[in-house]
Amino acid sequence: VDMFCFRQFEGSPHVRYFKTNLYQGEWAGIPLITPLTPHGQGEILFLDGWGFSREDKVLYITIVRCRYLNAVDMSSGSSDPYCEITCNGVTVRTSVKWSQLNPEYKESFEIDVTNPEATVTVEVKDKDVFGSDDFMGQVVLTLHDFVDGKEHTVVELLRDENNIKMPDDDRGEIEIRIRWAERVFEDDFLLIDKKKAMATRIQAWARCAAAKVELKRLKKQREIDEKHAILCAVKITSICRVRIAKKKVGALRRLRRSAVKIQKRIRIFIARRRVAFRRLRHKKAIVIQTRARVMLAKSRVQRIIKQKRADFDRVVTVLQKNVRRMIARVLVKALRLEEKADLKINAKTGSVKIDPVSVWIRTYGKDPEYGLKRNRRITERAFKKLLTVQYARLLTSKLGIMYIDSWPPRGGVEEMRNERASSAKQQSKSAKKQPKSKGSANKAAAAVENDPKDTKTEGGVSRSDFVQVFFPGFNPRTTARRQAMEMMDRQSSYFAVLHIPTSVLSRQSVDFTATVIQCAARQRIARRKFKTMLMVHRSISLFQK
């Protein structure tokens, strides 16, 4: 049997007997030729499927943790590490820690091994579901370093497959607790228990004898101590009374001196505190006055800046007015010189009759309704922008306030013709009462022709002269525009098509919209100023406190 190299019998069930290990396994082959695989080292005997061997020592190994491992799975940026321990032909594994680079194991194992030259190999591998596991590093330990039988904590750097540590190869580290101690059998436990019981009895008897001797000695010593204590007590009593009397006299004297010093210090402290408070109050009054003067100076500077800006705007307005007047004179002269065909020519002299500037400059740019033609143009442009805004408010001559739906209206030409026929009489009456000038009529016609939305139909009716509006079922003056939009979307609204020149008050509508915008802007500015004033008031109150 000695000619064979026996290895540890892995995974076999075993039964423990007195100072022996019996193992049950299976073996098939030719005796003395087929190698046997017993569990452990030493002598072996296999009879009828039973074998036994004995190991005198056990290796207790605990895998605590691994740190700073490399990420093997490049897709997830982590690893699934586990540890594989091999010693004396036995291989055990820890659990797999999924997606961790600093796993905590704290798993313990026991391996029977007696040879001090045996090595313990701890390999760290990455678990792969498909394919073989990846090697991450290993540590090789020799048992002769742990022959003292004590528990050692080992922290080692992981090495490559050849157990070589390269300077640039950082694979992480592993922490292991290891202890290689003698095997303790069942009979050893019984013997130890008997020895403990015997030692306990001997100790109890020895303690009883020692206690009796000590009790006698303590009685004698107590009698001596009592006599000595009585003499000492008398002396101590007299000495203590003298010392207490001296202490009381000294304490009374010190108390009086301390009371005088405390009164003096308190009076000095109160005086200094009053002086400091008066100085502080004076300084704070100066600071408050300085801050108030700074705030007044800043407000004055802001008023001066605003006044300068207003003066500058006024000067710019005057300059613009003068420049526009000069440009208007030049343009009017050029236009009148170009319109020679429409002017009257004197037959005798052949000169062109041109009115002097002093004649036409008085009425240039004036409008009977708006005051200035510029105001009329600005109002017409603003009114056209207002017509393009849905749910905007229009002021009508008969129906009050209406909300715009669309401009031009979505209806057909027949509806516009009917509306035009119904308002023809009113238009003729208004034309007789207030005839329009030739220049203003020509400009209005040119504006309508240039309007891309204006499409004339049969009979000279223009779609841009009409607007489609909503009939509100609420009071428009007390209802906000957003609230009115929600109410008109929820309720069934009635529509109408109005003729703009005869039914809609364009100037009043623009003024009403401008007033609403100004009110909203002023309200927003007032809120900001109110918040600013509140913040200033709070800061001044805090500063004063």
ZISULPE-V749624 format. One record per backbone hydrogen bond with DSSP energy under -1.0 kcal/mol. CO is the residue of the C=O (numbers start at 1). NH is the residue of the N-H. If there is no record, write none. Layout:
# ZISULPE-V749624
co=CO nh=NH
co=CO nh=NH
This chain:
# ZISULPE-V749624
co=1 nh=4
co=8 nh=10
co=13 nh=24
co=15 nh=22
co=17 nh=20
co=20 nh=17
co=21 nh=53
co=22 nh=15
co=23 nh=51
co=30 nh=33
co=30 nh=34
co=47 nh=50
co=49 nh=25
co=50 nh=47
co=51 nh=23
co=56 nh=183
co=57 nh=113
co=58 nh=181
co=59 nh=111
co=60 nh=179
co=61 nh=109
co=62 nh=177
co=63 nh=106
co=63 nh=107
co=64 nh=105
co=65 nh=175
co=67 nh=173
co=72 nh=74
co=73 nh=77
co=78 nh=73
co=79 nh=100
co=80 nh=127
co=81 nh=97
co=82 nh=125
co=83 nh=94
co=84 nh=123
co=85 nh=92
co=86 nh=121
co=87 nh=90
co=90 nh=87
co=92 nh=85
co=101 nh=69
co=103 nh=66
co=107 nh=63
co=109 nh=61
co=111 nh=59
co=115 nh=118
co=118 nh=143
co=120 nh=141
co=121 nh=86
co=122 nh=139
co=123 nh=84
co=124 nh=136
co=124 nh=137
co=125 nh=82
co=126 nh=134
co=134 nh=126
co=137 nh=124
co=138 nh=159
co=139 nh=122
co=141 nh=120
co=142 nh=145
co=143 nh=146
co=146 nh=149
co=152 nh=178
co=154 nh=176
co=156 nh=174
co=159 nh=138
co=160 nh=163
co=164 nh=160
co=172 nh=158
co=173 nh=67
co=174 nh=156
co=175 nh=64
co=175 nh=65
co=176 nh=154
co=177 nh=62
co=178 nh=152
co=179 nh=60
co=181 nh=58
co=185 nh=189
co=186 nh=190
co=187 nh=191
co=188 nh=192
co=189 nh=193
co=190 nh=194
co=191 nh=195
co=192 nh=196
co=193 nh=197
co=194 nh=198
co=195 nh=199
co=196 nh=200
co=197 nh=201
co=198 nh=202
co=199 nh=203
co=200 nh=204
co=201 nh=205
co=202 nh=206
co=203 nh=207
co=204 nh=208
co=205 nh=209
co=206 nh=210
co=207 nh=211
co=208 nh=212
co=209 nh=213
co=210 nh=214
co=211 nh=215
co=212 nh=216
co=213 nh=217
co=214 nh=218
co=215 nh=219
co=216 nh=220
co=217 nh=221
co=218 nh=222
co=219 nh=223
co=220 nh=224
co=221 nh=225
co=222 nh=226
co=223 nh=227
co=224 nh=228
co=225 nh=229
co=226 nh=230
co=227 nh=231
co=228 nh=232
co=229 nh=233
co=230 nh=234
co=231 nh=235
co=232 nh=236
co=233 nh=237
co=234 nh=238
co=235 nh=239
co=236 nh=240
co=237 nh=241
co=238 nh=242
co=239 nh=243
co=240 nh=244
co=241 nh=245
co=242 nh=246
co=243 nh=247
co=244 nh=248
co=245 nh=249
co=246 nh=250
co=247 nh=251
co=248 nh=252
co=249 nh=253
co=250 nh=254
co=251 nh=255
co=252 nh=256
co=253 nh=257
co=254 nh=258
co=255 nh=259
co=256 nh=260
co=257 nh=261
co=258 nh=262
co=259 nh=263
co=260 nh=264
co=261 nh=265
co=262 nh=266
co=263 nh=267
co=264 nh=268
co=265 nh=269
co=266 nh=270
co=267 nh=271
co=268 nh=272
co=269 nh=273
co=270 nh=274
co=271 nh=275
co=272 nh=276
co=273 nh=277
co=274 nh=278
co=275 nh=279
co=276 nh=280
co=277 nh=281
co=278 nh=282
co=279 nh=283
co=280 nh=284
co=281 nh=285
co=282 nh=286
co=283 nh=287
co=284 nh=288
co=285 nh=289
co=286 nh=290
co=287 nh=291
co=288 nh=292
co=289 nh=293
co=290 nh=294
co=291 nh=295
co=292 nh=296
co=293 nh=297
co=294 nh=298
co=295 nh=299
co=296 nh=300
co=297 nh=301
co=298 nh=302
co=299 nh=303
co=300 nh=304
co=301 nh=305
co=302 nh=306
co=303 nh=307
co=304 nh=308
co=305 nh=309
co=306 nh=310
co=307 nh=311
co=308 nh=312
co=309 nh=313
co=310 nh=314
co=311 nh=315
co=312 nh=316
co=313 nh=317
co=314 nh=318
co=315 nh=319
co=316 nh=320
co=317 nh=321
co=318 nh=322
co=319 nh=323
co=320 nh=324
co=321 nh=325
co=322 nh=326
co=323 nh=327
co=324 nh=328
co=325 nh=329
co=326 nh=330
co=327 nh=331
co=328 nh=332
co=329 nh=333
co=330 nh=334
co=331 nh=335
co=332 nh=336
co=333 nh=337
co=334 nh=338
co=335 nh=339
co=338 nh=340
co=344 nh=353
co=346 nh=350
co=351 nh=346
co=356 nh=359
co=356 nh=360
co=357 nh=361
co=363 nh=366
co=365 nh=373
co=367 nh=371
co=371 nh=367
co=372 nh=376
co=373 nh=377
co=374 nh=378
co=375 nh=379
co=376 nh=380
co=377 nh=381
co=378 nh=382
co=379 nh=383
co=380 nh=384
co=381 nh=385
co=382 nh=386
co=383 nh=387
co=384 nh=388
co=386 nh=389
co=389 nh=392
co=392 nh=404
co=394 nh=402
co=395 nh=505
co=400 nh=396
co=402 nh=394
co=403 nh=470
co=404 nh=391
co=406 nh=468
co=412 nh=416
co=413 nh=417
co=414 nh=418
co=415 nh=419
co=416 nh=420
co=417 nh=421
co=418 nh=422
co=419 nh=423
co=423 nh=427
co=424 nh=428
co=425 nh=429
co=426 nh=430
co=427 nh=431
co=428 nh=432
co=429 nh=433
co=430 nh=434
co=437 nh=441
co=438 nh=442
co=439 nh=443
co=440 nh=444
co=441 nh=445
co=442 nh=446
co=443 nh=447
co=444 nh=448
co=445 nh=449
co=446 nh=450
co=455 nh=463
co=457 nh=460
co=461 nh=457
co=462 nh=465
co=463 nh=466
co=465 nh=500
co=467 nh=498
co=468 nh=405
co=468 nh=406
co=469 nh=496
co=470 nh=403
co=480 nh=484
co=481 nh=485
co=482 nh=486
co=483 nh=487
co=484 nh=488
co=485 nh=489
co=486 nh=490
co=487 nh=491
co=494 nh=471
co=496 nh=469
co=498 nh=467
co=499 nh=503
co=500 nh=504
co=503 nh=397
co=504 nh=506
co=505 nh=509
co=506 nh=510
co=507 nh=511
co=508 nh=512
co=509 nh=513
co=510 nh=514
co=511 nh=515
co=512 nh=516
co=513 nh=517
co=514 nh=518
co=515 nh=519
co=516 nh=520
co=517 nh=521
co=518 nh=522
co=519 nh=523
co=520 nh=524
co=521 nh=525
co=522 nh=526
co=523 nh=527
co=524 nh=528
co=525 nh=529
co=526 nh=530
co=527 nh=531
co=528 nh=532
co=529 nh=533
co=530 nh=534
co=531 nh=535
co=532 nh=536
co=533 nh=537
co=534 nh=538
co=535 nh=539
co=536 nh=540
co=537 nh=541
co=538 nh=542
co=539 nh=543
co=540 nh=544
co=541 nh=545
